[in-house]
Amino acid sequence: MILFIFLFHTSLGLINSDFDSPFMKSDFIKIYQDFGKKAKPNGLICSVQIDNKGMMYQLKVNAPINSIEDGKVVYVCDSCSENRGKIITIEYPENLKVSYYHLDTIIVSENQLVKKGEQIGVSGISGRTVVNCLGVRVERNDSIINPSNIIKRE
């Protein structure tokens, strides 16, 4: 029975409930953009569909951003994305890759090993956003999954 429950949760992408939140509860304001398809007004009578492949969390200014688990930094970009701003991508156990974007400050470097809870950056307004936030995109085995399936938000 326990094995069945584990396999069922794994198939849904509900991998490991022990992954921490990348930010402190006291820094959280609200979910700014949720995961999935949404209607976005385009100024006309109808709206266009957008497919948000991550989540955006509005945070207090200068909120520390922490690694959700032990992992290895595989990508750091201080100024390469007009849309996502400053980006960090970390590989975690269970074939999980998490990208953190819209950062103000990056304090890790590529190939660096990080520990669960270790600060990796500071929230910001880099890229195409108008609020202080953290964007989070999660991939498992090259498939995009909903960040809320693995990240605790207490």
C-alpha positions as a Markdown table, in Angstrom:
| # | Residue | x | y | z |
|---|---|---|---|---|
| 1 | Met | 0.0 | 0.0 | 0.0 |
| 2 | Ile | 2.8 | 2.5 | 0.9 |
| 3 | Leu | 4.6 | 1.7 | -2.4 |
| 4 | Phe | 1.4 | 2.3 | -4.4 |
| 5 | Ile | 0.9 | 5.7 | -2.7 |
| 6 | Phe | 4.5 | 6.7 | -3.5 |
| 7 | Leu | 4.2 | 5.7 | -7.1 |
| 8 | Phe | 0.9 | 7.5 | -7.4 |
| 9 | His | 2.3 | 10.7 | -6.0 |
| 10 | Thr | 5.4 | 10.4 | -8.2 |
| 11 | Ser | 3.3 | 10.0 | -11.3 |
| 12 | Leu | 1.5 | 13.3 | -10.5 |
| 13 | Gly | 4.8 | 15.1 | -10.0 |
| 14 | Leu | 4.3 | 15.3 | -6.2 |
| 15 | Ile | 7.8 | 14.3 | -5.7 |
| 16 | Asn | 9.3 | 15.1 | -2.3 |
| 17 | Ser | 7.3 | 17.0 | 0.3 |
| 18 | Asp | 10.6 | 17.8 | 2.1 |
| 19 | Phe | 11.7 | 20.5 | -0.4 |
| 20 | Asp | 11.7 | 23.9 | 1.4 |
| 21 | Ser | 10.3 | 27.2 | 0.2 |
| 22 | Pro | 12.8 | 29.4 | -1.5 |
| 23 | Phe | 11.7 | 32.3 | 0.7 |
| 24 | Met | 10.7 | 33.0 | 4.2 |
| 25 | Lys | 7.0 | 33.1 | 5.1 |
| 26 | Ser | 7.4 | 36.6 | 6.5 |
| 27 | Asp | 8.7 | 37.9 | 3.1 |
| 28 | Phe | 5.7 | 36.5 | 1.1 |
| 29 | Ile | 3.0 | 38.9 | 0.0 |
| 30 | Lys | 0.9 | 36.9 | -2.6 |
| 31 | Ile | 1.0 | 34.7 | -5.6 |
| 32 | Tyr | 1.5 | 37.2 | -8.4 |
| 33 | Gln | 1.0 | 34.8 | -11.3 |
| 34 | Asp | -0.1 | 31.2 | -11.0 |
| 35 | Phe | 1.0 | 28.2 | -13.1 |
| 36 | Gly | -0.8 | 27.2 | -16.2 |
| 37 | Lys | -3.0 | 28.6 | -19.0 |
| 38 | Lys | -4.7 | 31.9 | -18.4 |
| 39 | Ala | -6.7 | 34.5 | -20.3 |
| 40 | Lys | -4.7 | 37.8 | -20.6 |
| 41 | Pro | -6.6 | 40.9 | -21.7 |
| 42 | Asn | -5.1 | 42.3 | -24.9 |
| 43 | Gly | -7.0 | 45.6 | -25.0 |
| 44 | Leu | -9.7 | 44.3 | -27.3 |
| 45 | Ile | -13.0 | 42.6 | -26.6 |
| 46 | Cys | -11.4 | 39.2 | -26.5 |
| 47 | Ser | -8.3 | 38.1 | -24.6 |
| 48 | Val | -5.3 | 36.0 | -25.6 |
| 49 | Gln | -4.2 | 32.7 | -23.9 |
| 50 | Ile | -0.9 | 32.7 | -22.1 |
| 51 | Asp | 0.8 | 29.6 | -20.8 |
| 52 | Asn | 2.7 | 30.4 | -17.6 |
| 53 | Lys | 5.3 | 27.7 | -17.2 |
| 54 | Gly | 6.2 | 28.7 | -13.7 |
| 55 | Met | 4.9 | 30.7 | -10.7 |
| 56 | Met | 5.6 | 34.3 | -9.7 |
| 57 | Tyr | 5.6 | 35.1 | -6.0 |
| 58 | Gln | 5.4 | 38.7 | -4.9 |
| 59 | Leu | 7.8 | 39.3 | -2.1 |
| 60 | Lys | 9.0 | 42.1 | 0.1 |
| 61 | Val | 11.9 | 44.1 | -1.2 |
| 62 | Asn | 15.4 | 42.5 | -0.8 |
| 63 | Ala | 13.9 | 39.2 | 0.4 |
| 64 | Pro | 16.7 | 36.5 | 0.6 |
| 65 | Ile | 16.2 | 33.6 | -1.8 |
| 66 | Asn | 17.3 | 30.2 | -0.6 |
| 67 | Ser | 18.0 | 26.8 | -2.2 |
| 68 | Ile | 15.1 | 24.4 | -1.6 |
| 69 | Glu | 17.4 | 21.4 | -1.2 |
| 70 | Asp | 21.0 | 20.4 | -1.6 |
| 71 | Gly | 22.0 | 20.7 | -5.2 |
| 72 | Lys | 24.4 | 22.0 | -7.8 |
| 73 | Val | 24.2 | 25.4 | -9.6 |
| 74 | Val | 24.2 | 24.6 | -13.3 |
| 75 | Tyr | 23.4 | 28.0 | -14.8 |
| 76 | Val | 23.8 | 31.6 | -13.7 |
| 77 | Cys | 23.0 | 34.6 | -15.9 |
| 78 | Asp | 23.3 | 38.2 | -14.7 |
| 79 | Ser | 21.9 | 39.9 | -17.8 |
| 80 | Cys | 20.9 | 37.5 | -20.5 |
| 81 | Ser | 17.1 | 37.5 | -20.4 |
| 82 | Glu | 15.0 | 40.5 | -21.2 |
| 83 | Asn | 11.9 | 38.6 | -20.0 |
| 84 | Arg | 13.2 | 36.8 | -16.9 |
| 85 | Gly | 16.0 | 39.0 | -15.8 |
| 86 | Lys | 18.7 | 37.6 | -13.6 |
| 87 | Ile | 18.5 | 33.8 | -13.4 |
| 88 | Ile | 19.9 | 30.9 | -11.4 |
| 89 | Thr | 19.2 | 27.2 | -12.3 |
| 90 | Ile | 20.0 | 24.5 | -9.8 |
| 91 | Glu | 19.9 | 20.7 | -10.3 |
| 92 | Tyr | 18.5 | 18.8 | -7.3 |
| 93 | Pro | 18.0 | 15.1 | -6.5 |
| 94 | Glu | 15.2 | 13.1 | -8.3 |
| 95 | Asn | 16.1 | 14.7 | -11.7 |
| 96 | Leu | 14.7 | 18.0 | -10.6 |
| 97 | Lys | 15.9 | 21.4 | -12.1 |
| 98 | Val | 14.6 | 24.6 | -10.6 |
| 99 | Ser | 15.1 | 28.1 | -12.2 |
| 100 | Tyr | 14.8 | 31.2 | -10.0 |
| 101 | Tyr | 14.4 | 34.4 | -11.9 |
| 102 | His | 13.7 | 38.1 | -11.7 |
| 103 | Leu | 16.5 | 38.3 | -9.1 |
| 104 | Asp | 18.1 | 41.5 | -8.0 |
| 105 | Thr | 21.3 | 39.9 | -6.8 |
| 106 | Ile | 23.0 | 36.6 | -7.5 |
| 107 | Ile | 25.4 | 35.3 | -4.9 |
| 108 | Val | 26.3 | 31.9 | -6.3 |
| 109 | Ser | 28.3 | 30.8 | -9.3 |
| 110 | Glu | 28.0 | 28.0 | -11.9 |
| 111 | Asn | 29.2 | 24.5 | -10.6 |
| 112 | Gln | 28.9 | 25.6 | -7.0 |
| 113 | Leu | 27.4 | 23.1 | -4.6 |
| 114 | Val | 24.6 | 24.5 | -2.4 |
| 115 | Lys | 22.9 | 23.3 | 0.8 |
| 116 | Lys | 19.2 | 23.2 | 1.6 |
| 117 | Gly | 18.3 | 26.7 | 3.0 |
| 118 | Glu | 21.5 | 28.3 | 1.8 |
| 119 | Gln | 21.0 | 31.8 | 0.4 |
| 120 | Ile | 21.5 | 32.0 | -3.4 |
| 121 | Gly | 20.2 | 35.4 | -4.2 |
| 122 | Val | 18.0 | 38.3 | -3.4 |
| 123 | Ser | 14.5 | 39.0 | -4.9 |
| 124 | Gly | 14.1 | 41.8 | -7.3 |
| 125 | Ile | 12.5 | 43.5 | -10.3 |
| 126 | Ser | 14.9 | 42.4 | -13.1 |
| 127 | Gly | 13.5 | 41.4 | -16.5 |
| 128 | Arg | 9.9 | 42.1 | -17.5 |
| 129 | Thr | 8.1 | 42.6 | -14.2 |
| 130 | Val | 6.8 | 45.6 | -12.3 |
| 131 | Val | 6.8 | 44.2 | -8.8 |
| 132 | Asn | 9.5 | 42.8 | -6.5 |
| 133 | Cys | 9.1 | 39.1 | -7.0 |
| 134 | Leu | 10.6 | 35.6 | -7.5 |
| 135 | Gly | 9.8 | 33.6 | -10.6 |
| 136 | Val | 10.1 | 29.8 | -10.1 |
| 137 | Arg | 10.1 | 27.2 | -12.9 |
| 138 | Val | 10.5 | 23.5 | -12.2 |
| 139 | Glu | 11.5 | 20.7 | -14.6 |
| 140 | Arg | 11.7 | 17.0 | -13.9 |
| 141 | Asn | 13.1 | 14.8 | -16.6 |
| 142 | Asp | 12.8 | 17.7 | -19.1 |
| 143 | Ser | 9.1 | 18.1 | -18.4 |
| 144 | Ile | 7.7 | 21.3 | -16.8 |
| 145 | Ile | 5.7 | 20.7 | -13.6 |
| 146 | Asn | 3.8 | 23.0 | -11.3 |
| 147 | Pro | 6.1 | 24.4 | -8.7 |
| 148 | Ser | 3.4 | 24.2 | -6.0 |
| 149 | Asn | 3.6 | 20.4 | -6.3 |
| 150 | Ile | 7.0 | 20.3 | -4.8 |
| 151 | Ile | 7.7 | 23.6 | -3.0 |
| 152 | Lys | 6.3 | 24.1 | 0.6 |
| 153 | Arg | 4.8 | 27.5 | 1.1 |
| 154 | Glu | 3.9 | 27.5 | 4.8 |
